């Protein structure tokens, strides 16, 4: 039988400003270890520490713009676009635009603080 997820788990986010993370599936909300699906709402000027995660991340931007820094440059991902980052690849996410960003992040395997490997 299908399982309805009525509400997400709200998780504290890393970064210089408050960002809302709503996990619909993953280690916290549904005990899924293989995948996590979360909606993020980040304000303008939000920046998180760089990271070299042990998971692949597929990010779909719904509103605003998400900046993705990587070892070879910068990619700005606009509403209606998506980006895939590979496991072991260094990235840093931010929302420098005036409206911040709303986006969906899918991590394979599921996001974990133990496997994200944020910069000190």
Secondary structure, 3 states (H helix, E strand, C coil): CCCCCCCCEEECCCCCCCEEEEEEECCCCCCCCCCEEEEEEECCCEECCCECCCCEEEEEEEEEEEEEEECCEEEEEECCCEEEECCCCCEEEEECCCCCEEEEEEEECCCCHHHHCECC
